[in-house]
């Protein structure tokens, strides 16, 4: 049984049950109202008849010679204490016995439904007394034929209403539930097509006005497809990049080994070249291993006291060597600050940012390094006057294996494997910090690494930036 049919049956069943229960309540209330109305009429007629009754000298009931007041559709009988019929209405002449035998002899007013012939009557029995002594009974009856006919019509109408509600609920439920579940059917169809074609570019159509749970689910699935497509393309690009990166050093190593085998002698220059390429492969494997450890949450950290200004000076010296005097690298504001963290990992973060600044800043332009403490946080800024980062690439900066398209046209000696920023992201995140990025195309980029001074605490986050316009991207944890 399909989900659509099950939901339709549940919906129609619940609606029909509600209508049926409501019909029972209405029918019961109407019946009680009719009964109360009839009882009041019987009581009124009985009281009027009692007012016209008389007693003879020995206490026996005697009917008044005057016509007794009684509604045309009502019947009455007056019975003496010894069970003799004293008087009755003309319309009750066909009744050979008391209208309610069971009530005679009772000392209280009773209302009962009785069947006389083929007809149902409502009968009130009132005990009579003369000077406190029981003297007989008065019975007044009214036919229930019209009331029963009215209630029968009401029952028929209610059963028709329940049946109509059942049919309408099934039809409407089938249509409405089908429309509500149509996105799920499309989701299943698109998922099957993706599974068979590996085409992650397909999306589930969703109405912009649809803001219910299914609409949210469709949007979530589309976002998942976007993410999967991006990861798929990233992995594919990574395989192409790694294949290229591995092919070059392996070709060089193989060529030099073949040359030495041909020459039957060791060439120092060839050995140096082989060593450089092996180091390149080692860095790639090391970065991949570190990335895997970070994403698995098993990044080892050796927490010690770290002098941030001293650490930045070491990074500054290495950047001078990498730049080879082609850039104007300056250290700006340095506030002596000590934090708790892994010195080697933090140096790797700053060195990755510094190497990026050197690689993507034109020769002769300035690169600035700054430190500023703010409350329980330390901000380390690496600013360059390079080409900036295009807006369309900002969302991918901290994704593994991602390298901007512009980077593919640069010298391969200066371009890494697209793991530097993702590794920096995970290291900073494992320290409880974040990375902010502020960039303008054609003017430059500023990376700000925010780190807490102490681990194991959650200090208040600092202001978003000091002196910067906006944060284009961020990485790490903590409240903004």
Residue pairs with C-beta under 8 A, 6 or more apart in sequence:
3 181
4 174
4 177
4 178
4 181
7 173
7 177
7 181
8 170
8 173
8 174
8 177
9 170
11 169
11 173
11 177
12 166
12 169
12 170
12 173
15 165
15 166
15 169
15 173
16 162
16 165
16 166
16 169
19 161
19 162
19 165
20 162
23 158
23 159
23 161
23 162
26 154
26 158
27 151
27 154
27 155
27 158
30 151
30 154
31 151
34 147
34 150
34 151
35 122
38 122
38 142
38 144
38 147
39 111
39 122
39 124
41 71
41 74
41 142
42 74
42 111
42 122
42 123
42 124
42 140
42 141
42 142
43 124
45 69
45 70
45 71
45 74
45 76
45 140
46 76
46 124
46 126
46 138
46 140
48 68
48 69
48 70
49 68
49 69
49 70
49 76
49 78
49 138
49 140
50 126
50 128
50 138
52 64
52 66
52 68
52 69
53 61
53 62
53 63
53 64
53 78
53 128
53 138
54 61
54 62
54 63
54 64
55 61
55 62
55 130
55 135
56 62
59 130
59 131
59 133
59 135
60 80
60 135
61 78
61 80
61 86
61 128
61 130
61 135
61 136
62 86
63 78
63 86
63 87
68 76
68 87
68 89
70 76
70 89
70 140
71 142
72 91
73 142
73 143
74 89
74 140
74 141
74 142
75 88
75 89
75 91
75 92
75 95
75 99
75 121
75 140
75 141
75 142
76 87
76 88
76 89
76 92
76 138
76 139
76 140
76 141
77 85
77 87
77 88
77 89
77 92
77 95
77 98
77 99
77 138
77 139
78 85
78 86
78 87
78 88
78 128
78 136
78 137
78 138
78 139
79 85
79 86
79 98
79 104
79 136
79 137
79 138
79 139
80 86
80 135
80 136
81 134
81 135
81 136
83 104
86 136
88 95
92 99
92 141
94 117
95 116
98 104
98 139
99 114
99 116
99 121
99 123
99 139
99 141
100 110
100 112
100 114
100 123
100 125
100 139
100 141
102 112
103 110
103 112
103 123
103 125
103 137
103 139
104 125
104 137
106 125
106 127
107 127
107 134
108 127
109 124
109 125
109 126
109 127
110 124
110 125
111 122
111 123
111 124
112 122
112 123
112 125
113 120
113 121
113 122
113 123
113 144
114 120
114 121
114 123
114 141
115 121
116 141
119 143
119 144
119 145
120 143
120 144
120 145
120 148
121 141
121 142
121 143
121 144
122 141
122 142
122 144
123 139
123 140
123 141
124 139
124 140
124 141
125 137
125 138
125 139
126 137
126 138
126 139
126 140
127 134
127 136
127 137
128 134
128 135
128 136
128 137
128 138
129 135
180 214
181 214
183 204
183 206
183 214
183 215
183 217
183 218
184 214
184 217
186 204
186 205
187 204
187 217
187 218
187 221
190 202
190 203
190 204
193 199
193 202
194 200
194 202
194 225
200 225
200 228
200 229
200 232
201 229
202 225
203 222
203 225
204 218
204 221
204 222
204 225
206 215
206 218
206 219
206 222
207 215
210 218
230 396
230 399
234 399
234 400
234 401
234 402
235 401
237 401
237 402
238 400
238 401
238 418
241 401
241 403
241 417
241 418
242 284
242 417
245 280
245 284
245 412
245 417
246 281
246 284
248 277
248 412
249 277
249 278
249 280
249 281
250 277
250 281
252 273
252 274
252 277
253 274
253 277
253 278
256 267
256 270
256 271
256 273
256 274
257 274
259 267
259 270
260 266
260 267
260 270
284 417
287 416
287 417
287 419
287 420
287 423
288 419
290 299
290 423
291 400
291 419
291 422
291 423
291 426
293 299
293 300
294 422
294 423
294 426
294 427
294 430
295 400
295 426
299 345
299 426
299 427
299 430
301 341
301 342
301 345
301 430
301 431
302 342
302 343
302 344
303 340
303 341
303 342
303 455
304 340
304 341
304 342
304 343
305 338
305 339
305 340
306 338
306 339
306 340
306 341
306 342
306 343
306 346
307 336
307 337
307 338
308 337
308 338
308 339
308 371
308 378
308 380
308 451
309 334
309 335
309 336
309 337
309 371
311 343
311 346
311 347
311 350
312 331
312 334
312 350
312 369
312 371
312 380
313 331
314 347
315 347
315 350
315 351
315 354
315 369
316 329
316 331
316 354
316 369
318 351
318 354
319 329
319 351
319 354
319 355
319 357
319 358
319 367
319 369
320 329
322 354
322 355
322 358
323 329
323 358
323 367
326 363
326 364
327 358
327 361
327 363
327 364
327 365
327 366
327 367
328 364
328 365
328 366
328 367
329 366
329 367
329 368
329 369
330 366
330 367
330 368
330 369
331 368
331 369
331 370
332 368
332 369
332 370
333 370
333 371
333 372
334 370
334 371
335 371
335 372
335 373
337 371
337 373
337 378
337 453
338 453
339 378
339 451
339 452
339 453
339 454
340 453
340 454
340 455
341 431
341 451
341 455
342 427
342 431
345 427
345 430
345 431
346 427
346 431
346 451
348 423
348 424
348 427
349 423
349 424
349 427
349 428
349 449
350 380
350 382
350 449
352 420
352 421
352 423
352 424
353 382
353 424
353 447
353 449
354 367
354 369
354 382
355 416
355 420
356 420
356 421
357 367
357 382
357 383
357 384
357 386
357 445
358 367
359 410
359 414
359 415
360 384
360 386
360 387
360 407
361 367
361 384
361 385
361 386
361 444
362 386
362 387
365 384
365 385
365 386
366 384
366 385
367 382
367 383
367 384
367 385
368 381
368 382
368 383
368 384
369 380
369 381
369 382
369 383
370 380
370 381
370 383
371 378
371 379
371 380
371 381
372 378
372 379
372 381
372 466
373 379
373 453
374 462
374 463
374 466
375 459
375 460
375 462
376 452
376 453
376 454
376 457
376 459
376 460
377 433
377 450
377 451
377 452
377 453
377 459
377 461
377 462
378 450
378 451
378 452
378 453
379 448
379 449
379 450
379 462
379 466
380 448
380 449
380 451
381 446
381 447
381 448
381 449
382 446
382 447
382 449
383 444
383 445
383 446
383 447
384 444
384 445
384 446
385 443
385 444
386 444
386 445
387 406
387 441
387 442
388 439
388 440
388 441
388 442
388 443
388 444
388 445
389 397
389 404
389 437
389 439
389 441
389 445
389 472
390 404
390 441
391 441
391 472
393 404
393 405
394 437
394 439
394 472
394 473
395 473
396 402
397 421
397 437
397 473
398 421
398 422
398 424
398 425
398 435
398 473
398 475
399 422
400 418
400 419
400 422
401 417
401 418
401 419
401 422
402 418
402 422
403 415
403 416
403 417
403 418
407 415
408 415
424 435
424 449
424 475
425 435
425 475
425 476
428 434
428 435
428 449
428 450
428 451
428 475
428 476
429 475
429 476
429 477
431 451
431 452
431 455
432 451
432 452
432 455
432 458
432 476
432 477
432 478
433 449
433 450
433 451
433 452
433 476
433 477
433 478
434 450
434 474
434 475
434 476
434 477
434 478
435 447
435 448
435 449
435 450
435 474
435 475
435 476
436 447
436 448
436 450
436 464
436 465
436 468
436 471
436 473
436 474
437 445
437 446
437 447
437 448
437 471
437 472
437 473
437 474
438 445
438 446
438 448
438 465
438 468
438 469
438 470
438 471
438 472
439 445
439 446
439 472
446 468
448 465
448 468
450 461
450 462
450 476
450 478
452 458
452 459
452 478
453 459
458 478
461 478
461 479
461 480
464 471
464 480
465 471
